[in-house]
Amino acid sequence: MSCTAGELAKFLGATIVGDGQTPLSGMAMPENARAEDLIYIDSPRHLQRAENSAAKCALAPPGLQLKGKTTLTAENPKLAFAKAAALLLPQFAPPPGVHPTAIVASSAKLGANVFIGPYVVIEDEVEIGEGSIVEAFCFLGRATVIGEKCRLHPRVTLYANSRLAKGVELHSGVVIGGDGFGYVFGEGRHWKFPQIGTVEIGDNVEIGCNTTIDRGSLGVTSISTGVKIDNLVQVAHNVSIGAHSIVASQTGISGSSSLGEGVIVAGQVGIADHCKVEDGAIVGGQAGVPTGKTIRRGQTVWGTPARPLDRFKKQYAALARLPELIERVEKLEEGKT
């Protein structure tokens, strides 16, 4: 989509210095930009990169003016750049309709302006809200509910009774509502514990490719408003994730654990069962949180078992010196004999 720098400044609430009629039709890094692409810098150290760019318009923080370019001033240029994408890079939306190869149960309810792609299967009593998009090869199990303006990319699977609120985006390969990994050992074998709960996903949640979220065993697995989950994440039964939390790739969250609001979980983290990560906590990459542990509000932890960052740094530094210390101890012991 095309607009002028002045129109974009009004959209963002940014201050403009330069030609408000500068045309914009895309976004790029400074080195790859065309004349009509928007770029951004958030630090004076990137000033030269931006000034050398072919782009005619840039987002910059207050007090930073780019020579020969129209500048849009914003307190947080990176955030403003992300918001600008809604205007300059709108997602392609297929025209409403049901593809002739789709299989839609007669009891399913489709809202206005819904798109159902090729080879989609929609079972009985499914409800799909207005303006939602269900792309090719998706499967929507019985009594699943999808809110307004959701987007399911190809090959998403929703097991029966899954619940999606408004504006949810699920990328290719996501599976919602599979059975949790729950067994009881007795009489010489593993007995499957009932997995009859549901999954509830809040407004504006986005879930990356090949992530799986299990249904509750007897209750609910809950993903709250604004949560963003990366590719290849496993969320087990009865887990709850609070609003606007972030979970990065290859993380595994075991059953009945809870994450508060605004939590950040980095890549390859393992969270065992019945853990609690309180609001605003940060769990560093490859950390391991053992069964039943609580990470306190606002705390940053790292390592396995996860511990406060300052303590982890000291212990890690000491570990690096271990060979030297062993050698010193050996020499001391040799001197005694």
Residue pairs with C-beta under 8 A, 6 or more apart in sequence:
1 25
1 87
1 88
1 89
1 90
2 23
2 24
2 25
2 36
3 11
3 23
3 24
3 87
3 88
4 20
4 21
4 22
4 23
4 24
5 16
5 18
5 19
5 20
5 21
5 22
5 23
5 24
5 57
5 70
5 72
6 16
6 20
6 21
8 14
8 24
8 38
8 57
8 72
8 84
8 87
8 88
9 15
9 16
9 20
9 72
11 83
11 84
11 87
12 72
12 74
12 80
12 83
12 84
14 59
14 72
14 73
14 74
14 80
15 72
15 73
15 74
16 70
16 71
16 72
16 73
17 65
17 70
17 71
17 73
18 57
18 69
18 70
18 71
19 70
20 70
22 56
22 57
22 70
23 36
24 36
24 37
24 38
24 57
24 88
25 36
25 37
25 88
26 34
26 36
26 37
26 38
26 88
26 89
27 37
27 38
27 39
27 81
27 84
27 85
27 88
27 89
28 34
28 37
28 38
28 39
28 55
29 39
30 39
30 41
30 46
30 49
30 50
30 52
30 53
30 55
30 58
31 49
31 53
33 39
33 53
33 54
33 55
34 54
34 55
35 54
35 55
35 56
36 56
37 54
37 55
38 55
38 57
38 58
38 59
38 81
38 84
38 88
39 50
39 53
39 55
39 57
39 58
39 59
40 58
40 59
40 60
40 77
40 78
40 80
40 81
41 47
41 49
41 50
41 58
41 59
41 60
41 61
41 64
41 66
41 77
42 60
42 61
42 76
42 77
42 78
43 61
44 64
47 64
47 66
50 58
50 60
50 66
50 69
51 66
51 67
51 68
51 69
55 69
56 69
56 70
57 69
57 70
57 71
57 72
58 66
58 69
58 70
58 71
58 72
59 71
59 72
59 73
59 74
59 77
59 80
59 81
59 84
60 66
60 71
60 72
60 73
60 74
60 77
61 73
61 74
61 75
61 76
61 77
62 73
62 75
64 71
64 73
65 71
72 80
74 80
91 151
93 115
93 133
94 115
94 117
94 133
95 115
96 112
96 113
96 114
96 115
97 115
97 116
98 104
98 110
98 114
98 116
99 116
99 117
99 118
99 119
99 120
99 136
101 118
101 119
102 116
102 117
102 118
102 119
102 120
102 121
102 122
103 120
103 121
103 122
104 110
104 116
104 120
104 122
105 122
105 123
105 124
105 125
105 126
107 124
107 125
108 122
108 123
108 124
108 125
108 126
108 127
108 128
109 126
109 127
109 128
110 116
110 128
111 127
111 128
111 129
111 130
111 131
111 132
111 148
112 130
112 131
113 130
113 131
114 128
114 129
114 130
114 131
114 132
114 133
114 134
115 132
115 133
115 134
115 135
116 122
116 128
116 134
117 133
117 134
117 135
117 136
117 137
117 138
117 154
118 136
118 137
119 136
119 137
120 134
120 135
120 136
120 137
120 138
120 139
120 140
121 138
121 139
121 140
122 128
122 134
122 140
123 140
123 141
123 142
123 143
123 144
123 160
124 142
124 143
125 142
125 143
126 140
126 141
126 142
126 143
126 144
126 145
126 146
127 144
127 145
127 146
128 134
128 140
128 146
128 150
129 146
129 147
129 148
129 149
129 150
129 166
130 148
130 149
131 148
131 149
132 146
132 147
132 148
132 149
132 150
132 151
132 152
133 150
133 151
133 152
134 140
134 146
134 152
134 156
135 151
135 152
135 153
135 154
135 156
136 154
136 155
137 154
137 155
138 152
138 154
138 155
138 156
138 157
138 158
139 156
139 157
139 158
140 146
140 158
141 157
141 158
141 159
141 160
141 161
141 162
141 177
142 160
142 161
143 160
143 161
144 158
144 159
144 160
144 161
144 162
144 163
144 164
145 162
145 163
145 164
146 152
146 158
146 164
146 168
147 164
147 165
147 166
147 167
147 168
147 203
148 166
148 167
149 166
149 167
150 164
150 166
150 167
150 168
150 169
150 170
151 168
151 169
151 170
152 158
152 170
152 174
153 169
153 170
153 171
153 172
153 174
154 172
155 172
155 173
156 170
156 171
156 172
156 173
156 174
156 175
156 176
157 174
157 175
157 176
158 164
158 176
158 177
159 175
159 176
159 177
159 178
159 199
159 215
160 177
161 177
161 198
161 215
162 176
162 177
162 198
162 199
162 201
162 215
163 198
163 199
163 200
163 201
164 170
164 176
164 201
164 205
165 200
165 201
165 202
165 203
165 205
165 225
166 203
166 204
167 203
167 204
168 201
168 203
168 204
168 205
168 206
168 207
169 205
169 206
169 207
170 176
170 206
170 207
171 206
171 207
171 208
171 209
171 211
171 231
172 209
172 210
173 209
173 210
173 211
174 207
174 208
174 209
174 210
174 211
174 212
174 213
175 211
175 212
175 213
176 199
176 201
176 212
176 213
177 198
177 199
177 213
177 214
177 215
178 212
178 213
178 214
178 215
179 195
179 214
179 215
179 237
180 195
180 214
180 215
180 216
180 217
180 221
180 236
180 237
180 238
180 255
181 214
181 236
181 237
181 255
182 192
182 193
182 194
182 195
182 217
182 237
182 255
183 190
183 191
183 192
183 193
184 190
184 191
184 193
185 191
193 217
194 217
194 218
195 214
195 215
195 216
195 217
195 237
196 215
196 217
196 218
197 215
197 216
197 217
197 218
197 219
197 220
197 221
197 237
197 238
198 215
198 216
198 220
198 221
199 213
199 214
199 215
199 216
199 220
199 221
199 222
199 223
200 220
200 221
200 222
200 223
201 207
201 213
201 223
202 222
202 223
202 224
202 225
202 226
202 227
202 243
203 225
203 226
204 225
204 226
205 223
205 224
205 225
205 226
205 227
205 228
205 229
206 227
206 228
206 229
207 213
207 223
207 229
207 233
208 229
208 230
208 231
208 232
208 233
208 249
209 231
209 232
210 231
210 232
211 229
211 230
211 231
211 232
211 233
211 234
211 235
212 233
212 234
212 235
213 221
213 223
213 235
214 221
214 235
214 236
214 237
214 239
215 221
215 237
216 237
216 238
217 237
217 238
217 255
219 238
220 238
220 240
221 235
221 236
221 237
221 238
221 239
221 240
222 239
222 240
222 241
223 229
223 235
223 240
223 241
224 240
224 241
224 242
224 243
224 244
224 245
224 261
225 243
225 244
226 243
226 244
227 241
227 242
227 243
227 244
227 245
227 246
227 247
228 245
228 246
228 247
229 235
229 241
229 246
229 247
230 247
230 248
230 249
230 251
230 267
231 249
232 249
232 250
233 247
233 248
233 249
233 250
233 251
233 252
233 253
234 251
234 252
234 253
235 241
235 247
235 253
236 252
236 253
236 254
236 255
236 256
236 257
236 273
237 255
237 256
238 255
238 256
239 253
239 254
239 255
239 256
239 257
239 258
239 259
240 258
240 259
241 247
241 253
241 258
241 259
241 263
242 258
242 259
242 260
242 261
242 262
242 263
242 279
243 261
243 262
244 261
244 262
245 259
245 260
245 261
245 262
245 263
245 264
245 265
246 263
246 264
246 265
247 253
247 259
247 265
248 265
248 266
248 267
248 269
248 285
249 267
249 268
250 267
250 268
251 265
251 266
251 267
251 268
251 269
251 270
251 271
252 269
252 270
252 271
253 259
253 265
253 271
254 270
254 271
254 272
254 273
254 274
254 275
254 291
255 273
255 274
256 273
256 274
257 271
257 272
257 273
257 274
257 275
257 276
257 277
258 275
258 276
258 277
259 265
259 277
260 276
260 277
260 278
260 279
260 280
260 281
260 297
261 279
261 280
262 279
262 280
263 277
263 278
263 279
263 280
263 281
263 282
263 283
264 281
264 282
264 283
265 271
265 277
265 283
266 282
266 283
266 284
266 285
266 286
266 287
267 285
267 286
268 285
268 286
269 283
269 284
269 285
269 286
269 287
269 288
269 289
270 287
270 288
270 289
270 304
271 277
271 283
271 289
272 288
272 289
272 290
272 291
272 292
272 293
273 291
273 292
274 291
274 292
275 289
275 290
275 291
275 292
275 293
275 294
275 295
276 293
276 294
276 295
277 283
277 289
277 294
277 295
278 294
278 295
278 296
278 297
278 298
278 299
279 297
279 298
280 297
280 298
281 295
281 296
281 297
281 298
281 299
281 300
281 301
282 299
282 300
282 301
283 289
283 295
283 301
283 302
283 306
284 300
284 301
284 302
284 303
284 306
284 309
284 312
285 302
286 304
287 301
287 302
287 303
287 304
287 306
288 303
288 304
288 305
288 306
289 295
289 301
289 305
289 306
290 305
290 306
293 305
293 306
295 301
295 306
299 308
300 308
300 309
301 307
301 308
301 309
301 312
302 309
302 312
303 312
303 315
303 316
307 315
